[in-house]
Amino acid sequence: MTTLFISDLHLEESRPDITGAFLTFLEEKAAGAESLYILGDFFEAWIGDDERTPLQEQVAGALRQLSDSGTRLFLMHGNRDFLIGEDFCARAGATLLDDPTVIDLYGTPTLLMHGDSLCTADVEYQKFRANMRNPQWQQMILQRPLKDRQQMARQLREISMAKNQGKEEFIMDVTPEEVVKDMERYGVQRLIHGHTHRPAVHELTANGQPARRIVLGDWDQNVWWLEARPNEEPALKKQPLK
């Protein structure tokens, strides 16, 4: 039995190399796995399930094929694709997870998050995140014409890139105290998340006991995934992006 975790692929038409690597990953790594968890920023942008670009349809079809073969698929929103809805998940054969979610990973309670909510030093972003995750705001946006949403997505991306260039590195990483706070809130000793693009395994203390925070990597230069099996510590793995 194997369970896999990935995040931060940022799939988009301008990066067919990442799309190709993902499709290969499904065939060579995910096929036969018990479960595959995608923890946010799967797509570089998502403006509604009604867009249905060739890329989105290709990815949905590949996921559906994996799901139909018996692998359970789970998808979590990221800060780039928080408008993914139940329609896309139904086409892909995936279950949409809340952020955060606690799962039983072969006997060990494990907290899953995208990770952006942990970056509390970035006060400006947290205010933006609160607005973007508001159901009323999302409903209002989804009611706008598709072309308007496409233009809005381009503008938000440009603004985000400009603001991030001027931020110090520590602001864009997680706040250690927030990590411990969330792990203790959910009573877990293991946390898996993405978002920061800083893949690593961190040892810490939570609930008065040794704990572990596993950060998934982004797919800009390498294919990153976490592989979990019964009676083994999950292993963070990578391969060069071909």
Summary of the structure (lengths in Angstrom):
residues: 242
radius of gyration: 17.4
end to end distance: 27.3
largest distance: 51.8
contacts: 765
relative contact order: 0.17
helix: 38%
strand: 25%
